[in-house]
Amino acid sequence: MPKFSSFNAFGSESLETSQSHIPVWLGMVGPVPVGGTLDKAYAKPGFLLAAGSPVNLTDKIISPFIAWEVVSTSTSDSNTIIKVKGAEFGGAVIIPSTSDFVQKVGATFAATGKAAAVAAVEALTGDDAGNYNITVATANIDSVSQGDFIALSSATAAGTGKSLKNQPNGYLYNDIYFANLGGSANDYTLAASGAVVMFHHDGLLVELTPSAPFKDAMKAAVPGVLQVLV
């Protein structure tokens, strides 16, 4: 895609070209009056968070909802190996690390479930390039199958009744794209601002956004935004 950064991202370098934004909002949109800054964990070159993405806005920090689509599962001893698609955000691919806990995404974001520590992550090659094997203890994860999603858990220890991390409470209003921007996320010389929409009666073309796989859960989490199907 073109190597331009969005107006709300800043750093030490960018290359500007024409816009490639996909309009997804209908009518006049009124975001939450006070927006936020993108969680610095995601401030990196190539990262794109598109308008309409499911996000959590808390204490002026915008955190994207990260989930991985399950391709297949297999077992080995007491472990389950979950093959997932990498979560692509423009030129950045987000995958779990061995310091993370994951759990199955339920019918709603508020649904609780078993959380498992990530024991190993393997990048696959060949015909499986772009997929990853995530190894977890079988006893600590709810049953998942092709087409399900797993996501980061807020858990700090394996167990039941755990909640998803960064449960969405709004849709991102505007694209955030870092292109080739440089700088340090830790000291906010590489950062981005954003706006979040929690109420909009004119509608969002939800199926053209990253919220599409979770549109039912988003309808429950953010009922003030009308979803328009295409």
N, CA, C and O of each residue as an XYZ file, in Angstrom:
920
protein
N       0.844     -1.184      0.000
C       0.000      0.000      0.000
C       0.880      1.236      0.000
O       2.069      1.135      0.304
N       0.323      2.425     -0.338
C       1.138      3.640     -0.357
C       1.798      3.907      0.990
O       1.232      3.591      2.036
N       2.982      4.481      0.963
C       3.753      4.714      2.179
C       3.510      6.118      2.723
O       4.416      6.952      2.733
N       2.289      6.373      3.172
C       2.003      7.653      3.799
C       1.570      7.394      5.228
O       1.069      6.316      5.544
N       1.761      8.371      6.084
C       1.303      8.249      7.467
C       0.037      9.073      7.634
O      -0.179     10.039      6.902
N      -0.798      8.699      8.590
C      -2.039      9.442      8.815
C      -1.734     10.757      9.510
O      -0.675     10.922     10.116
N      -2.672     11.692      9.417
C      -2.453     13.049      9.928
C      -2.197     13.075     11.429
O      -1.570     14.005     11.936
N      -2.677     12.059     12.141
C      -2.620     12.086     13.597
C      -1.447     11.301     14.168
O      -1.320     11.179     15.386
N      -0.587     10.766     13.301
C       0.614     10.064     13.760
C       1.809     10.990     13.583
O       1.870     11.745     12.613
N       2.765     10.938     14.515
C       3.927     11.791     14.373
C       5.187     11.055     14.771
O       5.168     10.172     15.628
N       6.293     11.438     14.127
C       7.589     10.813     14.381
C       8.647     11.598     13.623
O       8.433     12.758     13.270
N       9.779     10.971     13.376
C      10.891     11.705     12.808
C      10.939     11.686     11.296
O      11.708     12.443     10.704
N      10.134     10.837     10.643
C      10.227     10.757      9.189
C       8.930     10.186      8.639
O       8.345      9.271      9.218
N       8.490     10.736      7.514
C       7.355     10.135      6.805
C       7.479     10.456      5.330
O       8.174     11.396      4.945
N       6.800      9.672      4.505
C       6.772      9.885      3.070
C       5.310     10.038      2.687
O       4.522      9.105      2.842
N       4.946     11.213      2.188
C       3.546     11.485      1.920
C       3.174     11.172      0.477
O       3.905     11.525     -0.448
N       2.015     10.497      0.282
C       1.456     10.279     -1.056
C      -0.033     10.510     -0.945
O      -0.508     11.056      0.051
N      -0.780     10.097     -1.964
C      -2.222     10.307     -1.954
C      -2.903      9.432     -0.914
O      -2.332      8.441     -0.458
N      -4.134      9.800     -0.537
C      -4.890      9.067      0.463
C      -5.358      7.715     -0.077
O      -5.574      7.564     -1.279
N      -5.515      6.720      0.826
C      -6.113      5.445      0.432
C      -7.123      5.002      1.487
O      -7.373      3.808      1.651
N      -7.701      5.967      2.199
C      -8.694      5.690      3.234
C      -9.988      5.177      2.612
O     -10.421      5.684      1.577
N     -10.608      4.176      3.234
C     -11.903      3.665      2.791
C     -12.983      4.300      3.668
O     -13.015      4.034      4.869
N     -13.869      5.130      3.108
C     -14.931      5.745      3.926
C     -15.890      4.681      4.451
O     -16.401      3.875      3.673
N     -16.136      4.668      5.733
C     -17.022      3.664      6.330
C     -18.142      4.288      7.154
O     -19.094      3.595      7.513
N     -18.049      5.579      7.460
C     -19.055      6.241      8.295
C     -20.094      6.913      7.423
O     -19.754      7.523      6.410
N     -21.362      6.807      7.809
C     -22.454      7.471      7.119
C     -22.883      8.697      7.934
O     -22.904      8.656      9.164
N     -23.225      9.788      7.236
C     -23.699     10.979      7.924
C     -22.603     11.707      8.676
O     -21.414     11.503      8.430
N     -23.018     12.544      9.582
C     -22.093     13.341     10.396
C     -21.813     12.591     11.696
O     -22.728     12.259     12.448
N     -20.544     12.335     11.941
C     -20.139     11.523     13.089
C     -19.713     12.422     14.241
O     -19.047     13.436     14.036
N     -20.104     12.042     15.454
C     -19.691     12.761     16.657
C     -18.907     11.843     17.578
O     -19.502     11.142     18.396
N     -17.581     11.831     17.465
C     -16.773     10.990     18.358
C     -16.862     11.453     19.804
O     -17.384     12.530     20.091
N     -16.350     10.635     20.706
C     -16.235     11.034     22.103
C     -15.444     12.345     22.151
O     -14.384     12.433     21.532
N     -15.932     13.371     22.869
C     -15.300     14.701     22.832
C     -13.803     14.688     23.119
O     -13.046     15.396     22.455
N     -13.367     13.906     24.084
C     -11.935     13.806     24.379
C     -11.446     12.461     23.859
O     -11.889     11.411     24.326
N     -10.541     12.491     22.900
C     -10.027     11.263     22.298
C      -8.940     10.636     23.144
O      -8.986     10.682     24.374
N      -7.965     10.052     22.479
C      -6.906      9.392     23.222
C      -5.657      9.205     22.403
O      -5.592      9.579     21.233
N      -4.672      8.621     23.036
C      -3.404      8.276     22.411
C      -3.341      6.768     22.250
O      -3.705      6.025     23.161
N      -2.883      6.320     21.102
C      -2.747      4.885     20.865
C      -1.794      4.273     21.880
O      -0.720      4.817     22.140
N      -2.185      3.149     22.450
C      -1.314      2.390     23.353
C       0.064      2.252     22.708
O       0.191      1.780     21.578
N       1.093      2.672     23.448
C       2.428      2.724     22.852
C       2.961      1.363     22.438
O       3.935      1.294     21.688
N       2.356      0.284     22.901
C       2.798     -1.053     22.490
C       2.598     -1.267     20.995
O       3.233     -2.138     20.400
N       1.715     -0.472     20.387
C       1.407     -0.653     18.972
C       1.959      0.463     18.097
O       1.701      0.489     16.894
N       2.705      1.374     18.678
C       3.321      2.450     17.912
C       4.594      1.923     17.279
O       5.653      1.892     17.906
N       4.476      1.512     16.030
C       5.626      0.937     15.321
C       5.453      1.173     13.825
O       4.325      1.260     13.338
N       6.568      1.276     13.087
C       6.459      1.508     11.644
C       5.596      0.440     10.972
O       5.680     -0.748     11.283
N       4.769      0.906     10.047
C       3.925      0.000      9.273
C       2.597     -0.339      9.916
O       1.731     -0.915      9.257
N       2.409      0.001     11.185
C       1.180     -0.378     11.873
C       0.006      0.454     11.362
O       0.077      1.682     11.314
N      -1.075     -0.230     10.981
C      -2.298      0.423     10.518
C      -3.470     -0.053     11.350
O      -3.735     -1.252     11.425
N      -4.166      0.867     11.970
C      -5.412      0.593     12.666
C      -6.490      1.371     11.922
O      -6.547      2.599     11.986
N      -7.342      0.634     11.215
C      -8.275      1.268     10.293
C      -9.510      1.806     11.008
O      -9.887      1.325     12.077
N     -10.128      2.804     10.400
C     -11.386      3.346     10.910
C     -12.409      2.226     11.039
O     -12.516      1.359     10.171
N     -13.156      2.258     12.133
C     -14.144      1.211     12.380
C     -13.611      0.021     13.134
O     -14.353     -0.924     13.402
N     -12.329      0.046     13.484
C     -11.750     -1.055     14.259
C     -12.333     -1.085     15.660
O     -12.661     -0.036     16.213
N     -12.470     -2.281     16.248
C     -12.923     -2.364     17.635
C     -11.809     -1.945     18.583
O     -10.707     -2.492     18.526
N     -12.088     -0.976     19.456
C     -11.054     -0.457     20.357
C     -11.641     -0.236     21.744
O     -12.855     -0.164     21.936
N     -10.737     -0.133     22.691
C     -11.099      0.230     24.062
C     -10.492      1.588     24.366
O      -9.292      1.793     24.185
N     -11.321      2.513     24.826
C     -10.844      3.832     25.245
C     -11.008      3.941     26.759
O     -12.125      3.999     27.272
N      -9.882      3.966     27.462
C      -9.881      4.085     28.914
C      -8.750      5.019     29.325
O      -7.605      4.841     28.908
N      -9.075      6.011     30.143
C      -8.069      6.955     30.641
C      -7.255      7.575     29.503
O      -6.043      7.757     29.614
N      -7.949      7.895     28.406
C      -7.358      8.572     27.244
C      -6.326      7.706     26.498
O      -5.506      8.231     25.744
N      -6.369      6.401     26.706
C      -5.524      5.470     25.960
C      -6.415      4.613     25.069
O      -7.391      4.026     25.535
N      -6.072      4.546     23.784
C      -6.807      3.735     22.818
C      -6.052      2.418     22.629
O      -4.899      2.403     22.199
N      -6.725      1.319     22.958
C      -6.117     -0.008     22.830
C      -6.919     -0.830     21.828
O      -8.123     -1.016     22.009
N      -6.270     -1.328     20.770
C      -6.995     -2.145     19.800
C      -7.326     -3.513     20.367
O      -6.597     -4.042     21.206
N      -8.430     -4.081     19.905
C      -8.770     -5.451     20.266
C      -8.020     -6.365     19.312
O      -8.207     -6.297     18.097
N      -7.162     -7.230     19.874
C      -6.327     -8.127     19.068
C      -6.851     -9.551     19.197
O      -6.987    -10.070     20.305
N      -7.146    -10.184     18.063
C      -7.625    -11.566     18.072
C      -7.048    -12.305     16.878
O      -6.673    -11.702     15.873
N      -6.986    -13.621     17.011
C      -6.402    -14.464     15.967
C      -7.410    -15.520     15.540
O      -7.977    -16.225     16.374
N      -7.628    -15.622     14.232
C      -8.564    -16.605     13.700
C      -7.935    -17.993     13.708
O      -6.802    -18.176     13.261
N      -8.676    -18.959     14.217
C      -8.181    -20.330     14.308
C      -8.297    -21.016     12.951
O      -9.356    -21.002     12.324
N      -7.198    -21.613     12.508
C      -7.171    -22.378     11.258
C      -7.437    -23.857     11.534
O      -8.212    -24.500     10.826
N      -6.787    -24.388     12.568
C      -6.963    -25.791     12.947
C      -6.350    -26.002     14.317
O      -5.646    -25.131     14.828
N      -6.614    -27.150     14.910
C      -6.014    -27.502     16.198
C      -5.521    -28.940     16.163
O      -6.001    -29.763     15.383
N      -4.563    -29.219     17.013
C      -4.063    -30.585     17.188
C      -3.600    -30.713     18.628
O      -3.457    -29.713     19.332
N      -3.366    -31.941     19.066
C      -2.926    -32.164     20.444
C      -1.606    -32.902     20.471
O      -1.294    -33.687     19.576
N      -0.842    -32.639     21.506
C       0.423    -33.324     21.731
C       0.615    -33.449     23.229
O       0.805    -32.450     23.923
N       0.566    -34.679     23.730
C       0.615    -34.928     25.172
C      -0.518    -34.149     25.853
O      -1.688    -34.356     25.532
N      -0.182    -33.266     26.776
C      -1.216    -32.517     27.493
C      -1.425    -31.123     26.920
O      -2.075    -30.283     27.541
N      -0.876    -30.877     25.738
C      -0.959    -29.556     25.121
C      -1.871    -29.546     23.902
O      -2.043    -30.559     23.224
N      -2.444    -28.391     23.643
C      -3.165    -28.143     22.402
C      -2.359    -27.163     21.569
O      -1.905    -26.132     22.066
N      -2.185    -27.495     20.292
C      -1.480    -26.622     19.354
C      -2.533    -25.980     18.467
O      -3.204    -26.659     17.690
N      -2.672    -24.671     18.589
C      -3.684    -23.929     17.847
C      -2.996    -23.196     16.693
O      -2.187    -22.293     16.904
N      -3.336    -23.607     15.472
C      -2.804    -22.900     14.301
C      -3.704    -21.703     14.028
O      -4.913    -21.854     13.849
N      -3.110    -20.515     13.996
C      -3.877    -19.289     13.789
C      -3.286    -18.478     12.647
O      -2.127    -18.657     12.270
N      -4.104    -17.585     12.104
C      -3.626    -16.605     11.145
C      -3.017    -15.438     11.925
O      -3.554    -15.023     12.951
N      -1.904    -14.920     11.435
C      -1.337    -13.740     12.078
C      -2.318    -12.574     11.995
O      -3.003    -12.407     10.986
N      -2.385    -11.777     13.043
C      -3.271    -10.602     13.045
C      -2.555     -9.475     12.304
O      -1.595     -8.900     12.815
N      -3.028     -9.165     11.098
C      -2.354     -8.193     10.248
C      -2.931     -6.796     10.460
O      -4.142     -6.584     10.394
N      -2.042     -5.867     10.713
C      -2.399     -4.465     10.868
C      -1.512     -3.675      9.913
O      -0.480     -3.135     10.310
N      -1.928     -3.615      8.653
C      -1.100     -2.978      7.636
C       0.189     -3.760      7.437
O       0.160     -4.948      7.116
N       1.327     -3.085      7.629
C       2.614     -3.742      7.469
C       3.128     -4.396      8.733
O       4.260     -4.877      8.760
N       2.325     -4.424      9.774
C       2.727     -5.046     11.041
C       1.845     -6.257     11.313
O       0.630     -6.213     11.123
N       2.471     -7.326     11.755
C       1.752     -8.540     12.132
C       1.929     -8.740     13.631
O       3.051     -8.768     14.137
N       0.816     -8.878     14.331
C       0.836     -9.056     15.782
C       0.565    -10.519     16.098
O      -0.401    -11.096     15.599
N       1.411    -11.118     16.923
C       1.218    -12.498     17.372
C       1.408    -12.542     18.886
O       2.056    -11.665     19.458
N       0.845    -13.558     19.536
C       1.058    -13.653     20.989
C       2.517    -13.956     21.306
O       3.259    -14.449     20.456
N       2.915    -13.657     22.530
C       4.240    -14.022     23.006
C       4.086    -14.958     24.199
O       2.982    -15.158     24.705
N       5.188    -15.520     24.637
C       5.140    -16.464     25.756
C       4.914    -15.782     27.098
O       4.863    -16.446     28.133
N       4.781    -14.470     27.085
C       4.421    -13.762     28.320
C       2.923    -13.465     28.366
O       2.434    -12.851     29.314
N       2.197    -13.907     27.333
C       0.774    -13.610     27.231
C      -0.096    -14.767     27.708
O       0.340    -15.916     27.776
N      -1.337    -14.426     28.034
C      -2.391    -15.405     28.256
C      -3.452    -15.188     27.183
O      -3.749    -14.052     26.814
N      -4.017    -16.282     26.687
C      -5.033    -16.188     25.646
C      -6.271    -16.974     26.064
O      -6.208    -17.864     26.912
N      -7.398    -16.622     25.450
C      -8.628    -17.349     25.693
C      -9.518    -17.252     24.465
O      -9.301    -16.408     23.596
N     -10.516    -18.116     24.397
C     -11.448    -18.116     23.275
C     -12.344    -16.888     23.360
O     -12.770    -16.486     24.443
N     -12.624    -16.297     22.195
C     -13.570    -15.190     22.139
C     -14.974    -15.782     22.104
O     -15.292    -16.588     21.230
N     -15.809    -15.382     23.056
C     -17.157    -15.910     23.148
C     -18.144    -15.147     22.283
O     -17.753    -14.368     21.414
N     -19.416    -15.376     22.527
C     -20.463    -14.706     21.755
C     -20.469    -13.210     22.011
O     -20.866    -12.437     21.140
N     -20.038    -12.793     23.181
C     -19.872    -11.377     23.503
C     -18.485    -11.179     24.093
O     -17.860    -12.125     24.572
N     -18.018     -9.950     24.054
C     -16.698     -9.664     24.626
C     -16.705     -9.819     26.137
O     -15.662    -10.059     26.746
N     -17.875     -9.683     26.743
C     -17.972     -9.788     28.199
C     -17.980    -11.234     28.678
O     -17.830    -11.488     29.873
N     -18.154    -12.185     27.762
C     -18.191    -13.590     28.154
C     -16.835    -14.012     28.720
O     -15.788    -13.670     28.169
N     -16.868    -14.746     29.808
C     -15.635    -15.227     30.424
C     -15.326    -16.646     29.957
O     -16.175    -17.311     29.363
N     -14.124    -17.098     30.225
C     -13.733    -18.436     29.817
C     -12.408    -18.829     30.425
O     -11.876    -18.138     31.293
N     -11.883    -19.945     29.961
C     -10.591    -20.421     30.432
C      -9.463    -19.634     29.773
O      -9.500    -19.360     28.574
N      -8.473    -19.280     30.564
C      -7.298    -18.578     30.043
C      -6.076    -19.465     30.186
O      -5.860    -20.088     31.226
N      -5.286    -19.515     29.136
C      -4.098    -20.367     29.125
C      -2.854    -19.535     28.855
O      -2.884    -18.598     28.057
N      -1.774    -19.880     29.516
C      -0.487    -19.248     29.224
C       0.025    -19.768     27.892
O      -0.099    -20.955     27.589
N       0.599    -18.879     27.103
C       1.204    -19.278     25.830
C       2.550    -19.929     26.133
O       3.468    -19.283     26.637
N       2.649    -21.220     25.816
C       3.877    -21.959     26.110
C       4.905    -21.828     24.997
O       6.109    -21.851     25.251
N       4.428    -21.689     23.762
C       5.350    -21.591     22.625
C       4.632    -20.978     21.442
O       3.420    -21.126     21.286
N       5.403    -20.281     20.605
C       4.884    -19.683     19.378
C       5.830    -20.069     18.242
O       7.041    -19.877     18.344
N       5.268    -20.614     17.159
C       6.082    -21.038     16.024
C       5.550    -20.420     14.745
O       4.382    -20.601     14.401
N       6.409    -19.686     14.035
C       6.037    -19.144     12.733
C       6.159    -20.244     11.694
O       7.191    -20.910     11.611
N       5.123    -20.439     10.911
C       5.108    -21.514      9.928
C       5.595    -21.011      8.572
O       5.617    -19.806      8.323
N       5.979    -21.923      7.712
C       6.548    -21.569      6.413
C       5.841    -22.347      5.307
O       4.895    -23.096      5.556
N       6.319    -22.153      4.086
C       5.758    -22.875      2.950
C       4.311    -22.494      2.709
O       3.960    -21.315      2.730
N       3.472    -23.493      2.479
C       2.048    -23.238      2.248
C       1.367    -22.623      3.464
O       0.300    -22.022      3.342
N       1.980    -22.770      4.633
C       1.417    -22.225      5.867
C       2.028    -20.882      6.258
O       1.810    -20.396      7.368
N       2.793    -20.284      5.343
C       3.395    -18.984      5.651
C       2.306    -17.978      6.014
O       1.278    -17.896      5.341
N       2.535    -17.216      7.077
C       1.547    -16.279      7.567
C       0.705    -16.839      8.698
O      -0.060    -16.119      9.340
N       0.858    -18.154      8.934
C       0.176    -18.794     10.053
C       1.178    -19.082     11.174
O       2.388    -19.114     10.952
N       0.644    -19.290     12.380
C       1.487    -19.520     13.547
C       0.874    -20.623     14.406
O      -0.346    -20.718     14.536
N       1.728    -21.443     14.981
C       1.279    -22.439     15.946
C       1.432    -21.875     17.356
O       2.522    -21.474     17.764
N       0.335    -21.851     18.083
C       0.321    -21.375     19.459
C       0.077    -22.585     20.356
O      -0.957    -23.243     20.241
N       1.017    -22.880     21.245
C       0.905    -24.035     22.133
C       0.440    -23.599     23.514
O       1.018    -22.703     24.130
N      -0.623    -24.255     23.990
C      -1.156    -23.982     25.325
C      -1.501    -25.310     25.990
O      -1.621    -26.332     25.313
N      -1.658    -25.300     27.299
C      -2.083    -26.488     28.026
C      -3.555    -26.759     27.721
O      -4.399    -25.877     27.879
N      -3.858    -27.979     27.284
C      -5.222    -28.333     26.888
C      -6.234    -28.054     27.989
O      -7.346    -27.602     27.716
N      -5.852    -28.323     29.222
C      -6.779    -28.154     30.337
C      -7.145    -26.704     30.589
O      -8.124    -26.420     31.279
N      -6.360    -25.780     30.031
C      -6.543    -24.362     30.359
C      -7.142    -23.534     29.224
O      -7.082    -22.305     29.258
N      -7.719    -24.197     28.220
C      -8.323    -23.454     27.121
C      -9.658    -24.095     26.765
O      -9.773    -25.321     26.739
N     -10.656    -23.280     26.493
C     -11.925    -23.820     26.016
C     -11.730    -24.399     24.613
O     -10.836    -23.973     23.882
N     -12.550    -25.347     24.247
C     -12.443    -25.988     22.940
C     -12.606    -24.966     21.826
O     -13.558    -24.185     21.824
N     -11.683    -24.973     20.889
C     -11.750    -24.072     19.732
C     -11.633    -24.898     18.459
O     -11.043    -25.978     18.451
N     -12.198    -24.375     17.401
C     -12.128    -25.050     16.107
C     -11.995    -24.017     15.009
O     -12.023    -22.814     15.271
N     -11.849    -24.486     13.778
C     -11.656    -23.587     12.648
C     -12.744    -22.517     12.592
O     -13.934    -22.810     12.704
N     -12.305    -21.267     12.415
C     -13.244    -20.155     12.333
C     -13.480    -19.444     13.648
O     -13.978    -18.318     13.663
N     -13.128    -20.092     14.762
C     -13.196    -19.412     16.055
C     -12.050    -18.407     16.159
O     -11.156    -18.374     15.314
N     -12.095    -17.597     17.202
C     -11.012    -16.653     17.463
C     -10.505    -16.839     18.884
O     -11.277    -17.123     19.800
N      -9.199    -16.676     19.056
C      -8.627    -16.542     20.388
C      -8.077    -15.119     20.491
O      -7.713    -14.506     19.489
N      -8.026    -14.612     21.713
C      -7.583    -13.237     21.917
C      -6.810    -13.140     23.214
O      -6.795    -14.071     24.019
N      -6.169    -12.000     23.406
C      -5.440    -11.775     24.642
C      -6.394    -11.755     25.823
O      -7.485    -11.191     25.740
N      -5.984    -12.364     26.910
C      -6.769    -12.395     28.138
C      -6.189    -11.396     29.127
O      -4.999    -11.083     29.092
N      -7.038    -10.908     29.997
C      -6.568    -10.029     31.073
C      -5.984    -10.826     32.228
O      -5.478    -10.249     33.191
N      -6.051    -12.147     32.137
C      -5.590    -13.022     33.215
C      -4.092    -12.868     33.459
O      -3.322    -12.590     32.539
N      -3.702    -13.051     34.696
C      -2.286    -13.088     35.064
C      -1.883    -14.487     35.520
O      -0.727    -14.734     35.864
N      -2.854    -15.395     35.518
C      -2.601    -16.802     35.834
C      -3.666    -17.618     35.127
O      -4.786    -17.149     34.924
N      -3.318    -18.833     34.754
C      -4.270    -19.705     34.082
C      -5.438    -20.020     35.009
O      -5.283    -20.069     36.229
N      -6.614    -20.232     34.409
C      -7.768    -20.576     35.218
C      -9.062    -20.327     34.475
O      -9.055    -19.996     33.290
N     -10.168    -20.488     35.172
C     -11.494    -20.301     34.587
C     -12.076    -18.952     34.985
O     -11.573    -18.277     35.883
N     -13.155    -18.576     34.289
C     -13.832    -17.326     34.610
C     -13.011    -16.096     34.309
O     -13.181    -15.069     34.965
N     -12.124    -16.171     33.333
C     -11.252    -15.051     32.999
C     -11.886    -14.170     31.923
O     -12.733    -14.620     31.151
N     -11.463    -12.918     31.889
C     -12.031    -11.936     30.970
C     -11.044    -11.561     29.874
O      -9.830    -11.627     30.064
N     -11.584    -11.167     28.725
C     -10.751    -10.708     27.627
C     -10.077     -9.383     27.976
O     -10.621     -8.571     28.725
N      -8.905     -9.186     27.428
C      -8.180     -7.932     27.580
C      -8.679     -6.927     26.537
O      -9.052     -7.309     25.428
N      -8.682     -5.669     26.896
C      -9.050     -4.593     25.967
C     -10.421     -4.827     25.331
O     -10.572     -4.731     24.113
N     -11.416     -5.135     26.164
C     -12.762     -5.330     25.637
C     -13.234     -4.042     24.966
O     -13.206     -2.980     25.588
N     -13.667     -4.118     23.710
C     -14.057     -2.911     22.988
C     -15.229     -2.188     23.641
O     -16.189     -2.811     24.095
N     -15.132     -0.861     23.680
C     -16.251     -0.026     24.109
C     -16.544      1.065     23.088
O     -17.291      2.005     23.360
N     -15.943      0.926     21.909
C     -16.186      1.885     20.839
C     -15.514      1.448     19.557
O     -14.777      0.462     19.517
N     -15.790      2.215     18.498
C     -15.152      2.017     17.190
C     -14.154      3.145     16.954
O     -14.418      4.292     17.315
N     -13.015      2.829     16.353
C     -12.068      3.883     15.993
C     -12.683      4.742     14.893
O     -13.183      4.222     13.896
N     -12.645      6.045     15.080
C     -13.233      6.961     14.103
C     -12.344      7.145     12.887
O     -12.821      7.114     11.753
N     -11.072      7.333     13.115
C     -10.149      7.716     12.052
C      -9.009      6.708     11.924
O      -8.583      6.113     12.914
N      -8.516      6.520     10.690
C      -7.354      5.654     10.501
C      -6.167      6.147     11.324
O      -5.975      7.350     11.500
N      -5.379      5.203     11.824
C      -4.063      5.492     12.386
C      -3.072      4.650     11.599
O      -3.165      3.422     11.576
N      -2.122      5.319     10.954
C      -1.143      4.607     10.131
C       0.226      5.256     10.288
O       0.373      6.466     10.117
N       1.226      4.444     10.613
C       2.552      4.983     10.908
C       3.505      4.999      9.716
O       4.532      5.676      9.768
N       3.192      4.268      8.640
C       4.083      4.220      7.488
C       5.530      3.985      7.930
O       5.809      3.039      8.666
N       6.464      4.855      7.475
C       7.886      4.693      7.805
C       8.339      5.626      8.918
O       9.531      5.904      9.049
N       7.405      6.108      9.713
C       7.777      7.023     10.787
C       8.765      6.370     11.751
O       8.652      5.187     12.072
N       9.724      7.153     12.198
C      10.675      6.685     13.184
C      10.501      7.424     14.493
O       9.756      8.401     14.569
N      11.183      6.963     15.517
C      11.091      7.578     16.832
C      10.984      6.508     17.895
O      11.101      5.319     17.603
N      10.762      6.925     19.122
C      10.676      6.007     20.246
C       9.271      6.021     20.828
O       8.776      7.066     21.250
N       8.628      4.851     20.848
C       7.296      4.764     21.444
C       7.364      5.017     22.947
O       6.427      5.573     23.519
N       8.446      4.624     23.586
C       8.554      4.762     25.041
C       8.551      6.215     25.499
O       7.995      6.540     26.548
N       9.173      7.086     24.712
C       9.175      8.497     25.113
C       8.214      9.326     24.254
O       8.258     10.556     24.277
N       7.348      8.646     23.498
C       6.294      9.270     22.704
C       6.813     10.217     21.633
O       6.127     11.172     21.267
N       8.040      9.960     21.116
C       8.449     10.656     19.905
C       7.939      9.901     18.679
O       8.054     10.385     17.553
N       7.376      8.716     18.902
C       6.600      7.995     17.892
C       5.266      7.674     18.555
O       5.204      6.865     19.481
N       4.206      8.308     18.082
C       2.909      8.168     18.749
C       1.808      8.567     17.792
O       2.069      9.079     16.702
N       0.575      8.330     18.207
C      -0.572      8.733     17.396
C      -1.761      9.005     18.292
O      -1.968      8.336     19.305
N      -2.534      9.994     17.901
C      -3.789     10.274     18.582
C      -4.926      9.649     17.782
O      -4.750      9.249     16.631
N      -6.089      9.576     18.413
C      -7.239      9.010     17.722
C      -8.524      9.438     18.380
O      -8.524      9.977     19.488
N      -9.634      9.193     17.685
C     -10.964      9.487     18.210
C     -11.783      8.204     18.189
O     -11.582      7.339     17.336
N     -12.700      8.091     19.127
C     -13.500      6.881     19.290
C     -14.981      7.248     19.244
O     -15.407      8.259     19.802
N     -15.754      6.399     18.564
C     -17.192      6.632     18.424
C     -17.945      5.599     19.253
O     -17.736      4.396     19.099
N     -18.821      6.078     20.132
C     -19.653      5.199     20.945
C     -21.139      5.334     20.607
O     -21.935      4.451     20.927
N     -21.515      6.460     19.950
C     -22.902      6.707     19.570
C     -22.935      7.315     18.169
O     -22.293      8.334     17.913
N     -23.692      6.682     17.260
C     -23.831      7.245     15.912
C     -25.031      6.604     15.229
O     -24.973      5.446     14.815
N     -26.121      7.364     15.113
C     -27.363      6.782     14.600
C     -27.403      6.715     13.082
O     -28.230      5.985     12.534
N     -26.533      7.454     12.370
C     -26.544      7.403     10.906
C     -25.934      6.115     10.370
O     -26.290      5.668      9.280
N     -25.031      5.522     11.117
C     -24.558      4.199     10.761
C     -23.103      4.077     10.344
O     -22.460      5.029      9.902
N     -22.621      2.854     10.510
C     -21.267      2.436     10.128
C     -21.382      1.255      9.175
O     -22.122      0.309      9.445
N     -20.658      1.303      8.068
C     -20.616      0.177      7.134
C     -19.690     -0.884      7.731
O     -18.544     -1.042      7.310
N     -20.211     -1.593      8.709
C     -19.388     -2.440      9.572
C     -18.671     -3.541      8.814
O     -17.572     -3.937      9.203
N     -19.263     -4.045      7.740
C     -18.637     -5.150      7.015
C     -17.425     -4.717      6.196
O     -16.708     -5.556      5.651
N     -17.196     -3.408      6.110
C     -16.003     -2.884      5.441
C     -14.908     -2.530      6.429
O     -13.910     -1.908      6.067
N     -15.100     -2.928      7.675
C     -14.152     -2.574      8.731
C     -13.572     -3.826      9.380
O     -14.078     -4.928      9.167
N     -12.508     -3.663     10.174
C     -11.962     -4.799     10.925
C     -12.907     -5.346     11.989
O     -12.639     -6.400     12.567
N     -14.010     -4.645     12.258
C     -14.997     -5.142     13.220
C     -15.904     -6.214     12.616
O     -16.678     -6.842     13.338
N     -15.821     -6.430     11.313
C     -16.736     -7.350     10.634
C     -16.811     -8.735     11.275
O     -17.916     -9.240     11.475
N     -15.676     -9.375     11.608
C     -15.778    -10.721     12.199
C     -16.455    -10.726     13.566
O     -16.890    -11.776     14.041
N     -16.546     -9.559     14.197
C     -17.085     -9.466     15.555
C     -18.326     -8.570     15.594
O     -18.644     -8.002     16.638
N     -19.034     -8.440     14.452
C     -20.109     -7.447     14.397
C     -21.221     -7.720     15.409
O     -21.811     -6.778     15.939
N     -21.516     -8.992     15.686
C     -22.550     -9.276     16.683
C     -22.090     -8.879     18.087
O     -22.853     -8.303     18.863
N     -20.837     -9.194     18.398
C     -20.296     -8.816     19.700
C     -20.185     -7.299     19.813
O     -20.406     -6.740     20.887
N     -19.843     -6.628     18.709
C     -19.746     -5.172     18.734
C     -21.125     -4.530     18.894
O     -21.255     -3.491     19.542
N     -22.157     -5.146     18.305
C     -23.512     -4.619     18.464
C     -23.924     -4.643     19.934
O     -24.591     -3.731     20.422
N     -23.511     -5.713     20.634
C     -23.833     -5.812     22.065
C     -22.984     -4.860     22.896
O     -23.463     -4.281     23.871
N     -21.717     -4.699     22.507
C     -20.801     -3.872     23.296
C     -21.005     -2.380     23.052
O     -20.831     -1.568     23.961
N     -21.375     -2.024     21.827
C     -21.523     -0.607     21.456
C     -22.877     -0.428     20.762
O     -22.922     -0.147     19.564
N     -23.969     -0.587     21.495
C     -25.295     -0.547     20.877
C     -25.688      0.810     20.330
O     -26.638      0.914     19.554
N     -24.969      1.859     20.727
C     -25.295      3.196     20.267
C     -24.880      3.494     18.837
O     -25.245      4.536     18.293
N     -24.123      2.593     18.221
C     -23.701      2.777     16.825
C     -24.520      1.833     15.940
O     -24.502      0.618     16.135
N     -25.230      2.397     14.977
C     -26.032      1.601     14.049
C     -25.115      0.903     13.048
O     -24.323      1.552     12.365
N     -25.225     -0.413     12.967
C     -24.467     -1.180     11.996
C     -25.282     -1.279     10.693
O     -26.428     -1.727     10.704
N     -24.682     -0.860      9.588
C     -25.322     -0.952      8.272
C     -24.603     -2.029      7.475
O     -23.398     -1.935      7.245
N     -25.337     -3.050      7.054
C     -24.743     -4.175      6.334
C     -24.747     -3.909      4.830
O     -25.666     -3.286      4.298
N     -23.711     -4.387      4.163
C     -23.591     -4.185      2.710
C     -23.507     -5.526      2.009
O     -23.401     -5.577      0.784
